[in-house]
Amino acid sequence: MDFKTDKPIYRQIIDYCFGRIMAGSWQPGAKVPSVRELAVQMAVNTHTVLKAFDQMQQSGIIVSRRGMGFFLADDARDRVDEQRRQEFFDTHLEELFREMDMLGIGIDDIAEKWRQRGS
């Protein structure tokens, strides 16, 4: 956890979970670490992990099985991919466009750099 960043801790926990899902460390249908386990591992309050899990549950990435814990949804990887893509377009790309405007960089400049990167 990076406690010095502006990103809320619960969001950093979600990013961590997304990373595990995308890397294949957490498999579809498998049990994910408990709220308590993850809180201890990340040295954060259990309520913070629960907030992250609640958000992932609302997104359909994890599902709760009463008395058994949380499990990864079968389509979790696709859902994470879609959320990350949307975040890229909503946040990162918007920031990039602002920076490009300030520096006078146009889309043609970007396209040229894109072509050069493969060389």
A tleap script that builds the chain and sets N, CA, C and O, in Angstrom:
source leaprc.protein.ff14SB
mol = sequence {
  NMET ASP PHE LYS THR ASP LYS PRO ILE TYR
  ARG GLN ILE ILE ASP TYR CYS PHE GLY ARG
  ILE MET ALA GLY SER TRP GLN PRO GLY ALA
  LYS VAL PRO SER VAL ARG GLU LEU ALA VAL
  GLN MET ALA VAL ASN THR HIE THR VAL LEU
  LYS ALA PHE ASP GLN MET GLN GLN SER GLY
  ILE ILE VAL SER ARG ARG GLY MET GLY PHE
  PHE LEU ALA ASP ASP ALA ARG ASP ARG VAL
  ASP GLU GLN ARG ARG GLN GLU PHE PHE ASP
  THR HIE LEU GLU GLU LEU PHE ARG GLU MET
  ASP MET LEU GLY ILE GLY ILE ASP ASP ILE
  ALA GLU LYS TRP ARG GLN ARG GLY CSER
}
set mol.1.N position { 0.830 -1.177 0.000 }
set mol.1.CA position { 0.000 0.000 0.000 }
set mol.1.C position { 0.875 1.240 0.000 }
set mol.1.O position { 1.894 1.323 0.685 }
set mol.2.N position { 0.442 2.176 -0.780 }
set mol.2.CA position { 1.141 3.452 -0.819 }
set mol.2.C position { 0.254 4.470 -0.120 }
set mol.2.O position { -0.668 5.026 -0.718 }
set mol.3.N position { 0.545 4.707 1.156 }
set mol.3.CA position { -0.289 5.590 1.949 }
set mol.3.C position { -0.054 7.063 1.633 }
set mol.3.O position { -0.769 7.926 2.143 }
set mol.4.N position { 0.945 7.362 0.796 }
set mol.4.CA position { 1.264 8.748 0.466 }
set mol.4.C position { 0.594 9.222 -0.811 }
set mol.4.O position { 0.646 10.409 -1.133 }
set mol.5.N position { -0.033 8.315 -1.539 }
set mol.5.CA position { -0.665 8.672 -2.796 }
set mol.5.C position { -2.052 9.285 -2.557 }
set mol.5.O position { -2.634 9.151 -1.480 }
set mol.6.N position { -2.552 9.951 -3.578 }
set mol.6.CA position { -3.894 10.532 -3.480 }
set mol.6.C position { -4.978 9.483 -3.695 }
set mol.6.O position { -6.145 9.725 -3.386 }
set mol.7.N position { -4.604 8.331 -4.217 }
set mol.7.CA position { -5.579 7.275 -4.499 }
set mol.7.C position { -6.035 6.643 -3.183 }
set mol.7.O position { -5.201 6.237 -2.373 }
set mol.8.N position { -7.336 6.556 -2.964 }
set mol.8.CA position { -7.840 5.953 -1.714 }
set mol.8.C position { -7.331 4.519 -1.541 }
set mol.8.O position { -7.117 3.804 -2.519 }
set mol.9.N position { -7.143 4.118 -0.301 }
set mol.9.CA position { -6.603 2.798 -0.001 }
set mol.9.C position { -7.514 1.699 -0.541 }
set mol.9.O position { -7.028 0.707 -1.085 }
set mol.10.N position { -8.837 1.864 -0.396 }
set mol.10.CA position { -9.735 0.817 -0.885 }
set mol.10.C position { -9.574 0.642 -2.396 }
set mol.10.O position { -9.697 -0.469 -2.912 }
set mol.11.N position { -9.298 1.743 -3.103 }
set mol.11.CA position { -9.094 1.672 -4.552 }
set mol.11.C position { -7.779 0.960 -4.881 }
set mol.11.O position { -7.691 0.228 -5.867 }
set mol.12.N position { -6.758 1.181 -4.047 }
set mol.12.CA position { -5.489 0.477 -4.226 }
set mol.12.C position { -5.664 -1.024 -3.996 }
set mol.12.O position { -5.017 -1.840 -4.653 }
set mol.13.N position { -6.537 -1.379 -3.065 }
set mol.13.CA position { -6.827 -2.792 -2.812 }
set mol.13.C position { -7.521 -3.393 -4.027 }
set mol.13.O position { -7.202 -4.510 -4.435 }
set mol.14.N position { -8.460 -2.668 -4.601 }
set mol.14.CA position { -9.134 -3.131 -5.815 }
set mol.14.C position { -8.111 -3.326 -6.925 }
set mol.14.O position { -8.148 -4.336 -7.628 }
set mol.15.N position { -7.203 -2.377 -7.091 }
set mol.15.CA position { -6.162 -2.494 -8.114 }
set mol.15.C position { -5.302 -3.734 -7.877 }
set mol.15.O position { -4.941 -4.437 -8.821 }
set mol.16.N position { -4.983 -3.993 -6.629 }
set mol.16.CA position { -4.198 -5.184 -6.277 }
set mol.16.C position { -4.972 -6.443 -6.697 }
set mol.16.O position { -4.412 -7.339 -7.328 }
set mol.17.N position { -6.252 -6.501 -6.346 }
set mol.17.CA position { -7.085 -7.654 -6.692 }
set mol.17.C position { -7.192 -7.803 -8.209 }
set mol.17.O position { -7.099 -8.909 -8.742 }
set mol.18.N position { -7.386 -6.687 -8.892 }
set mol.18.CA position { -7.447 -6.719 -10.357 }
set mol.18.C position { -6.148 -7.284 -10.934 }
set mol.18.O position { -6.172 -8.056 -11.893 }
set mol.19.N position { -5.036 -6.905 -10.356 }
set mol.19.CA position { -3.739 -7.407 -10.805 }
set mol.19.C position { -3.640 -8.917 -10.638 }
set mol.19.O position { -3.131 -9.608 -11.520 }
set mol.20.N position { -4.128 -9.437 -9.500 }
set mol.20.CA position { -4.115 -10.880 -9.258 }
set mol.20.C position { -4.999 -11.606 -10.279 }
set mol.20.O position { -4.651 -12.680 -10.770 }
set mol.21.N position { -6.141 -11.000 -10.584 }
set mol.21.CA position { -7.074 -11.604 -11.541 }
set mol.21.C position { -6.456 -11.618 -12.928 }
set mol.21.O position { -6.457 -12.651 -13.598 }
set mol.22.N position { -5.928 -10.483 -13.364 }
set mol.22.CA position { -5.368 -10.381 -14.714 }
set mol.22.C position { -4.117 -11.249 -14.882 }
set mol.22.O position { -3.843 -11.739 -15.977 }
set mol.23.N position { -3.364 -11.437 -13.801 }
set mol.23.CA position { -2.161 -12.267 -13.857 }
set mol.23.C position { -2.497 -13.756 -13.798 }
set mol.23.O position { -1.634 -14.602 -14.031 }
set mol.24.N position { -3.749 -14.071 -13.486 }
set mol.24.CA position { -4.155 -15.467 -13.397 }
set mol.24.C position { -3.884 -16.098 -12.048 }
set mol.24.O position { -4.062 -17.305 -11.887 }
set mol.25.N position { -3.458 -15.310 -11.073 }
set mol.25.CA position { -3.210 -15.833 -9.735 }
set mol.25.C position { -4.510 -16.240 -9.045 }
set mol.25.O position { -4.534 -17.177 -8.247 }
set mol.26.N position { -5.588 -15.526 -9.359 }
set mol.26.CA position { -6.912 -15.862 -8.841 }
set mol.26.C position { -7.717 -16.408 -10.013 }
set mol.26.O position { -7.961 -15.691 -10.984 }
set mol.27.N position { -8.123 -17.641 -9.934 }
set mol.27.CA position { -8.825 -18.312 -11.016 }
set mol.27.C position { -10.344 -18.153 -10.901 }
set mol.27.O position { -10.875 -18.077 -9.793 }
set mol.28.N position { -11.044 -18.104 -12.041 }
set mol.28.CA position { -12.508 -18.016 -12.028 }
set mol.28.C position { -13.117 -19.133 -11.189 }
set mol.28.O position { -12.732 -20.298 -11.299 }
set mol.29.N position { -14.070 -18.754 -10.354 }
set mol.29.CA position { -14.766 -19.710 -9.501 }
set mol.29.C position { -14.044 -20.055 -8.219 }
set mol.29.O position { -14.628 -20.683 -7.336 }
set mol.30.N position { -12.784 -19.660 -8.093 }
set mol.30.CA position { -11.995 -19.993 -6.899 }
set mol.30.C position { -12.282 -19.018 -5.769 }
set mol.30.O position { -12.689 -17.878 -5.992 }
set mol.31.N position { -12.062 -19.492 -4.563 }
set mol.31.CA position { -12.214 -18.651 -3.375 }
set mol.31.C position { -11.084 -17.626 -3.357 }
set mol.31.O position { -9.930 -17.954 -3.631 }
set mol.32.N position { -11.428 -16.395 -3.035 }
set mol.32.CA position { -10.415 -15.351 -2.898 }
set mol.32.C position { -10.066 -15.225 -1.419 }
set mol.32.O position { -10.829 -15.686 -0.570 }
set mol.33.N position { -8.934 -14.615 -1.094 }
set mol.33.CA position { -8.581 -14.456 0.319 }
set mol.33.C position { -9.719 -13.764 1.077 }
set mol.33.O position { -10.448 -12.939 0.526 }
set mol.34.N position { -9.842 -14.118 2.332 }
set mol.34.CA position { -10.882 -13.504 3.153 }
set mol.34.C position { -10.553 -12.034 3.416 }
set mol.34.O position { -9.422 -11.592 3.220 }
set mol.35.N position { -11.550 -11.301 3.855 }
set mol.35.CA position { -11.357 -9.891 4.201 }
set mol.35.C position { -10.261 -9.776 5.247 }
set mol.35.O position { -9.371 -8.933 5.133 }
set mol.36.N position { -10.325 -10.612 6.253 }
set mol.36.CA position { -9.331 -10.563 7.331 }
set mol.36.C position { -7.932 -10.903 6.820 }
set mol.36.O position { -6.961 -10.229 7.163 }
set mol.37.N position { -7.831 -11.949 5.999 }
set mol.37.CA position { -6.520 -12.340 5.450 }
set mol.37.C position { -5.897 -11.211 4.637 }
set mol.37.O position { -4.716 -10.898 4.787 }
set mol.38.N position { -6.706 -10.608 3.778 }
set mol.38.CA position { -6.186 -9.539 2.934 }
set mol.38.C position { -5.825 -8.305 3.761 }
set mol.38.O position { -4.841 -7.625 3.471 }
set mol.39.N position { -6.625 -8.018 4.793 }
set mol.39.CA position { -6.324 -6.876 5.661 }
set mol.39.C position { -4.986 -7.059 6.370 }
set mol.39.O position { -4.193 -6.123 6.470 }
set mol.40.N position { -4.744 -8.265 6.856 }
set mol.40.CA position { -3.471 -8.551 7.527 }
set mol.40.C position { -2.327 -8.468 6.526 }
set mol.40.O position { -1.293 -7.860 6.803 }
set mol.41.N position { -2.514 -9.079 5.367 }
set mol.41.CA position { -1.475 -9.080 4.338 }
set mol.41.C position { -1.107 -7.671 3.904 }
set mol.41.O position { 0.064 -7.383 3.654 }
set mol.42.N position { -2.101 -6.790 3.813 }
set mol.42.CA position { -1.854 -5.442 3.308 }
set mol.42.C position { -1.693 -4.412 4.421 }
set mol.42.O position { -1.469 -3.231 4.156 }
set mol.43.N position { -1.808 -4.864 5.660 }
set mol.43.CA position { -1.653 -3.990 6.834 }
set mol.43.C position { -2.637 -2.821 6.806 }
set mol.43.O position { -2.264 -1.664 6.998 }
set mol.44.N position { -3.908 -3.159 6.560 }
set mol.44.CA position { -4.973 -2.150 6.553 }
set mol.44.C position { -6.135 -2.643 7.401 }
set mol.44.O position { -6.174 -3.803 7.810 }
set mol.45.N position { -7.069 -1.758 7.657 }
set mol.45.CA position { -8.255 -2.071 8.434 }
set mol.45.C position { -9.179 -2.992 7.633 }
set mol.45.O position { -9.293 -2.853 6.415 }
set mol.46.N position { -9.828 -3.920 8.310 }
set mol.46.CA position { -10.747 -4.838 7.635 }
set mol.46.C position { -11.895 -4.102 6.962 }
set mol.46.O position { -12.393 -4.551 5.930 }
set mol.47.N position { -12.323 -2.979 7.530 }
set mol.47.CA position { -13.409 -2.202 6.918 }
set mol.47.C position { -13.003 -1.655 5.550 }
set mol.47.O position { -13.835 -1.523 4.652 }
set mol.48.N position { -11.728 -1.342 5.402 }
set mol.48.CA position { -11.229 -0.831 4.124 }
set mol.48.C position { -11.264 -1.936 3.069 }
set mol.48.O position { -11.665 -1.694 1.931 }
set mol.49.N position { -10.848 -3.140 3.440 }
set mol.49.CA position { -10.899 -4.276 2.517 }
set mol.49.C position { -12.360 -4.588 2.186 }
set mol.49.O position { -12.693 -4.872 1.036 }
set mol.50.N position { -13.223 -4.534 3.189 }
set mol.50.CA position { -14.641 -4.809 2.957 }
set mol.50.C position { -15.244 -3.816 1.970 }
set mol.50.O position { -16.072 -4.187 1.138 }
set mol.51.N position { -14.830 -2.550 2.062 }
set mol.51.CA position { -15.309 -1.544 1.111 }
set mol.51.C position { -14.872 -1.908 -0.312 }
set mol.51.O position { -15.650 -1.780 -1.257 }
set mol.52.N position { -13.635 -2.358 -0.455 }
set mol.52.CA position { -13.134 -2.774 -1.771 }
set mol.52.C position { -13.913 -3.989 -2.270 }
set mol.52.O position { -14.311 -4.039 -3.433 }
set mol.53.N position { -14.130 -4.967 -1.391 }
set mol.53.CA position { -14.875 -6.167 -1.767 }
set mol.53.C position { -16.317 -5.823 -2.129 }
set mol.53.O position { -16.869 -6.385 -3.075 }
set mol.54.N position { -16.925 -4.909 -1.389 }
set mol.54.CA position { -18.299 -4.488 -1.705 }
set mol.54.C position { -18.375 -3.923 -3.117 }
set mol.54.O position { -19.292 -4.243 -3.873 }
set mol.55.N position { -17.415 -3.091 -3.466 }
set mol.55.CA position { -17.411 -2.494 -4.795 }
set mol.55.C position { -17.193 -3.562 -5.869 }
set mol.55.O position { -17.843 -3.535 -6.915 }
set mol.56.N position { -16.283 -4.497 -5.612 }
set mol.56.CA position { -16.054 -5.565 -6.586 }
set mol.56.C position { -17.267 -6.485 -6.698 }
set mol.56.O position { -17.549 -7.022 -7.769 }
set mol.57.N position { -17.977 -6.662 -5.592 }
set mol.57.CA position { -19.191 -7.477 -5.622 }
set mol.57.C position { -20.290 -6.773 -6.421 }
set mol.57.O position { -20.999 -7.417 -7.195 }
set mol.58.N position { -20.433 -5.474 -6.241 }
set mol.58.CA position { -21.422 -4.705 -7.005 }
set mol.58.C position { -21.119 -4.751 -8.500 }
set mol.58.O position { -22.031 -4.683 -9.324 }
set mol.59.N position { -19.846 -4.866 -8.847 }
set mol.59.CA position { -19.430 -4.938 -10.250 }
set mol.59.C position { -19.526 -6.351 -10.804 }
set mol.59.O position { -19.294 -6.571 -11.992 }
set mol.60.N position { -19.865 -7.307 -9.951 }
set mol.60.CA position { -19.997 -8.682 -10.397 }
set mol.60.C position { -18.683 -9.413 -10.563 }
set mol.60.O position { -18.634 -10.457 -11.214 }
set mol.61.N position { -17.625 -8.889 -9.992 }
set mol.61.CA position { -16.307 -9.501 -10.115 }
set mol.61.C position { -16.127 -10.628 -9.099 }
set mol.61.O position { -15.529 -11.661 -9.400 }
set mol.62.N position { -16.648 -10.414 -7.905 }
set mol.62.CA position { -16.648 -11.459 -6.891 }
set mol.62.C position { -18.085 -11.686 -6.446 }
set mol.62.O position { -18.938 -10.805 -6.556 }
set mol.63.N position { -18.328 -12.877 -5.946 }
set mol.63.CA position { -19.650 -13.215 -5.422 }
set mol.63.C position { -19.482 -13.766 -4.021 }
set mol.63.O position { -18.506 -14.454 -3.721 }
set mol.64.N position { -20.440 -13.459 -3.170 }
set mol.64.CA position { -20.415 -13.936 -1.797 }
set mol.64.C position { -21.240 -15.213 -1.698 }
set mol.64.O position { -22.349 -15.299 -2.226 }
set mol.65.N position { -20.677 -16.196 -1.012 }
set mol.65.CA position { -21.419 -17.419 -0.708 }
set mol.65.C position { -21.540 -17.476 0.803 }
set mol.65.O position { -20.555 -17.632 1.524 }
set mol.66.N position { -22.753 -17.347 1.252 }
set mol.66.CA position { -23.030 -17.255 2.685 }
set mol.66.C position { -22.286 -18.344 3.476 }
set mol.66.O position { -22.406 -19.539 3.203 }
set mol.67.N position { -21.521 -17.880 4.458 }
set mol.67.CA position { -20.785 -18.781 5.328 }
set mol.67.C position { -19.515 -19.353 4.721 }
set mol.67.O position { -18.768 -20.060 5.398 }
set mol.68.N position { -19.264 -19.055 3.455 }
set mol.68.CA position { -18.096 -19.623 2.791 }
set mol.68.C position { -17.083 -18.574 2.360 }
set mol.68.O position { -15.910 -18.894 2.171 }
set mol.69.N position { -17.511 -17.339 2.204 }
set mol.69.CA position { -16.603 -16.280 1.793 }
set mol.69.C position { -16.906 -15.767 0.402 }
set mol.69.O position { -18.016 -15.909 -0.109 }
set mol.70.N position { -15.883 -15.161 -0.203 }
set mol.70.CA position { -16.016 -14.583 -1.536 }
set mol.70.C position { -15.314 -15.456 -2.565 }
set mol.70.O position { -14.261 -16.040 -2.309 }
set mol.71.N position { -15.937 -15.525 -3.743 }
set mol.71.CA position { -15.404 -16.315 -4.839 }
set mol.71.C position { -15.357 -15.459 -6.094 }
set mol.71.O position { -16.176 -14.560 -6.290 }
set mol.72.N position { -14.388 -15.757 -6.928 }
set mol.72.CA position { -14.238 -15.021 -8.173 }
set mol.72.C position { -15.326 -15.454 -9.155 }
set mol.72.O position { -15.566 -16.646 -9.346 }
set mol.73.N position { -15.970 -14.488 -9.762 }
set mol.73.CA position { -16.988 -14.782 -10.773 }
set mol.73.C position { -16.335 -15.446 -11.977 }
set mol.73.O position { -15.155 -15.233 -12.254 }
set mol.74.N position { -17.106 -16.242 -12.680 }
set mol.74.CA position { -16.572 -16.949 -13.847 }
set mol.74.C position { -16.071 -15.992 -14.929 }
set mol.74.O position { -15.120 -16.303 -15.647 }
set mol.75.N position { -16.712 -14.832 -15.041 }
set mol.75.CA position { -16.318 -13.855 -16.062 }
set mol.75.C position { -15.564 -12.667 -15.470 }
set mol.75.O position { -15.550 -11.580 -16.047 }
set mol.76.N position { -14.942 -12.881 -14.322 }
set mol.76.CA position { -14.259 -11.789 -13.609 }
set mol.76.C position { -13.195 -11.119 -14.464 }
set mol.76.O position { -13.086 -9.893 -14.471 }
set mol.77.N position { -12.414 -11.907 -15.179 }
set mol.77.CA position { -11.331 -11.330 -15.989 }
set mol.77.C position { -11.895 -10.372 -17.041 }
set mol.77.O position { -11.347 -9.290 -17.253 }
set mol.78.N position { -12.977 -10.763 -17.692 }
set mol.78.CA position { -13.597 -9.890 -18.695 }
set mol.78.C position { -14.129 -8.616 -18.046 }
set mol.78.O position { -13.987 -7.527 -18.602 }
set mol.79.N position { -14.735 -8.751 -16.882 }
set mol.79.CA position { -15.279 -7.581 -16.171 }
set mol.79.C position { -14.167 -6.635 -15.729 }
set mol.79.O position { -14.307 -5.416 -15.825 }
set mol.80.N position { -13.072 -7.198 -15.249 }
set mol.80.CA position { -11.922 -6.375 -14.835 }
set mol.80.C position { -11.342 -5.669 -16.051 }
set mol.80.O position { -11.040 -4.477 -16.001 }
set mol.81.N position { -11.190 -6.405 -17.132 }
set mol.81.CA position { -10.659 -5.815 -18.357 }
set mol.81.C position { -11.526 -4.635 -18.794 }
set mol.81.O position { -11.003 -3.579 -19.150 }
set mol.82.N position { -12.826 -4.806 -18.769 }
set mol.82.CA position { -13.741 -3.733 -19.179 }
set mol.82.C position { -13.646 -2.530 -18.226 }
set mol.82.O position { -13.635 -1.384 -18.674 }
set mol.83.N position { -13.577 -2.790 -16.926 }
set mol.83.CA position { -13.449 -1.689 -15.960 }
set mol.83.C position { -12.144 -0.934 -16.146 }
set mol.83.O position { -12.120 0.296 -16.099 }
set mol.84.N position { -11.059 -1.667 -16.357 }
set mol.84.CA position { -9.764 -1.015 -16.546 }
set mol.84.C position { -9.732 -0.199 -17.831 }
set mol.84.O position { -9.175 0.898 -17.860 }
set mol.85.N position { -10.328 -0.731 -18.888 }
set mol.85.CA position { -10.413 0.014 -20.147 }
set mol.85.C position { -11.216 1.305 -19.946 }
set mol.85.O position { -10.823 2.372 -20.418 }
set mol.86.N position { -12.338 1.189 -19.245 }
set mol.86.CA position { -13.174 2.364 -19.012 }
set mol.86.C position { -12.433 3.400 -18.176 }
set mol.86.O position { -12.509 4.597 -18.454 }
set mol.87.N position { -11.713 2.940 -17.150 }
set mol.87.CA position { -10.917 3.854 -16.328 }
set mol.87.C position { -9.841 4.535 -17.169 }
set mol.87.O position { -9.572 5.724 -16.993 }
set mol.88.N position { -9.227 3.786 -18.082 }
set mol.88.CA position { -8.219 4.367 -18.957 }
set mol.88.C position { -8.827 5.511 -19.767 }
set mol.88.O position { -8.265 6.605 -19.821 }
set mol.89.N position { -9.974 5.256 -20.396 }
set mol.89.CA position { -10.594 6.289 -21.224 }
set mol.89.C position { -11.097 7.462 -20.393 }
set mol.89.O position { -10.973 8.613 -20.811 }
set mol.90.N position { -11.666 7.185 -19.218 }
set mol.90.CA position { -12.244 8.246 -18.393 }
set mol.90.C position { -11.204 9.070 -17.648 }
set mol.90.O position { -11.389 10.270 -17.446 }
set mol.91.N position { -10.124 8.440 -17.243 }
set mol.91.CA position { -9.155 9.119 -16.379 }
set mol.91.C position { -7.821 9.356 -17.077 }
set mol.91.O position { -7.425 10.499 -17.304 }
set mol.92.N position { -7.146 8.289 -17.407 }
set mol.92.CA position { -5.784 8.406 -17.922 }
set mol.92.C position { -5.725 9.136 -19.265 }
set mol.92.O position { -4.870 9.996 -19.478 }
set mol.93.N position { -6.636 8.785 -20.156 }
set mol.93.CA position { -6.615 9.418 -21.468 }
set mol.93.C position { -6.955 10.900 -21.367 }
set mol.93.O position { -6.372 11.726 -22.069 }
set mol.94.N position { -7.891 11.229 -20.500 }
set mol.94.CA position { -8.252 12.639 -20.306 }
set mol.94.C position { -7.059 13.434 -19.779 }
set mol.94.O position { -6.809 14.555 -20.222 }
set mol.95.N position { -6.321 12.849 -18.829 }
set mol.95.CA position { -5.113 13.502 -18.302 }
set mol.95.C position { -4.064 13.651 -19.397 }
set mol.95.O position { -3.405 14.686 -19.493 }
set mol.96.N position { -3.912 12.632 -20.212 }
set mol.96.CA position { -2.960 12.672 -21.318 }
set mol.96.C position { -3.322 13.778 -22.300 }
set mol.96.O position { -2.449 14.521 -22.748 }
set mol.97.N position { -4.590 13.890 -22.634 }
set mol.97.CA position { -5.027 14.938 -23.557 }
set mol.97.C position { -4.729 16.332 -22.998 }
set mol.97.O position { -4.295 17.216 -23.737 }
set mol.98.N position { -4.957 16.529 -21.710 }
set mol.98.CA position { -4.654 17.832 -21.090 }
set mol.98.C position { -3.166 18.137 -21.200 }
set mol.98.O position { -2.776 19.255 -21.535 }
set mol.99.N position { -2.337 17.136 -20.915 }
set mol.99.CA position { -0.886 17.306 -20.992 }
set mol.99.C position { -0.457 17.598 -22.433 }
set mol.99.O position { 0.394 18.454 -22.675 }
set mol.100.N position { -1.052 16.881 -23.380 }
set mol.100.CA position { -0.741 17.109 -24.788 }
set mol.100.C position { -1.088 18.538 -25.187 }
set mol.100.O position { -0.315 19.191 -25.889 }
set mol.101.N position { -2.234 19.023 -24.750 }
set mol.101.CA position { -2.636 20.397 -25.065 }
set mol.101.C position { -1.636 21.403 -24.508 }
set mol.101.O position { -1.263 22.362 -25.185 }
set mol.102.N position { -1.205 21.177 -23.269 }
set mol.102.CA position { -0.253 22.105 -22.643 }
set mol.102.C position { 1.080 22.118 -23.373 }
set mol.102.O position { 1.736 23.157 -23.450 }
set mol.103.N position { 1.480 20.983 -23.904 }
set mol.103.CA position { 2.777 20.868 -24.569 }
set mol.103.C position { 2.705 21.076 -26.072 }
set mol.103.O position { 3.730 21.064 -26.754 }
set mol.104.N position { 1.503 21.267 -26.590 }
set mol.104.CA position { 1.353 21.472 -28.024 }
set mol.104.C position { 1.611 20.222 -28.847 }
set mol.104.O position { 2.070 20.302 -29.987 }
set mol.105.N position { 1.317 19.079 -28.271 }
set mol.105.CA position { 1.501 17.804 -28.969 }
set mol.105.C position { 0.179 17.427 -29.621 }
set mol.105.O position { -0.866 17.436 -28.970 }
set mol.106.N position { 0.229 17.097 -30.903 }
set mol.106.CA position { -0.971 16.718 -31.624 }
set mol.106.C position { -1.074 15.220 -31.827 }
set mol.106.O position { -0.137 14.474 -31.543 }
set mol.107.N position { -2.207 14.797 -32.313 }
set mol.107.CA position { -2.443 13.373 -32.534 }
set mol.107.C position { -1.486 12.808 -33.583 }
set mol.107.O position { -1.118 11.635 -33.515 }
set mol.108.N position { -1.079 13.631 -34.554 }
set mol.108.CA position { -0.116 13.170 -35.557 }
set mol.108.C position { 1.245 12.861 -34.915 }
set mol.108.O position { 1.925 11.914 -35.307 }
set mol.109.N position { 1.629 13.675 -33.922 }
set mol.109.CA position { 2.878 13.423 -33.195 }
set mol.109.C position { 2.809 12.077 -32.466 }
set mol.109.O position { 3.769 11.306 -32.464 }
set mol.110.N position { 1.681 11.821 -31.862 }
set mol.110.CA position { 1.484 10.564 -31.130 }
set mol.110.C position { 1.502 9.386 -32.102 }
set mol.110.O position { 2.136 8.365 -31.833 }
set mol.111.N position { 0.812 9.526 -33.224 }
set mol.111.CA position { 0.769 8.451 -34.223 }
set mol.111.C position { 2.166 8.127 -34.724 }
set mol.111.O position { 2.501 6.957 -34.911 }
set mol.112.N position { 2.980 9.142 -34.943 }
set mol.112.CA position { 4.341 8.930 -35.410 }
set mol.112.C position { 5.160 8.166 -34.353 }
set mol.112.O position { 5.884 7.229 -34.688 }
set mol.113.N position { 5.043 8.562 -33.096 }
set mol.113.CA position { 5.756 7.874 -32.023 }
set mol.113.C position { 5.269 6.427 -31.906 }
set mol.113.O position { 6.060 5.525 -31.631 }
set mol.114.N position { 3.976 6.209 -32.114 }
set mol.114.CA position { 3.405 4.865 -32.053 }
set mol.114.C position { 4.047 3.983 -33.146 }
set mol.114.O position { 4.410 2.834 -32.895 }
set mol.115.N position { 4.174 4.531 -34.325 }
set mol.115.CA position { 4.778 3.791 -35.431 }
set mol.115.C position { 6.265 3.508 -35.158 }
set mol.115.O position { 6.764 2.433 -35.492 }
set mol.116.N position { 6.960 4.462 -34.559 }
set mol.116.CA position { 8.378 4.315 -34.303 }
set mol.116.C position { 8.682 3.301 -33.212 }
set mol.116.O position { 9.767 2.718 -33.204 }
set mol.117.N position { 7.765 3.079 -32.305 }
set mol.117.CA position { 8.033 2.195 -31.173 }
set mol.117.C position { 8.273 0.764 -31.598 }
set mol.117.O position { 8.971 0.030 -30.898 }
set mol.118.N position { 7.717 0.342 -32.720 }
set mol.118.CA position { 7.894 -1.014 -33.207 }
set mol.118.C position { 9.188 -1.222 -33.967 }
set mol.118.O position { 9.548 -2.355 -34.286 }
set mol.119.N position { 9.885 -0.146 -34.258 }
set mol.119.CA position { 11.113 -0.243 -35.080 }
set mol.119.C position { 12.286 -0.716 -34.272 }
set mol.119.O position { 13.388 -0.852 -34.803 }
savepdb mol mol.pdb
quit
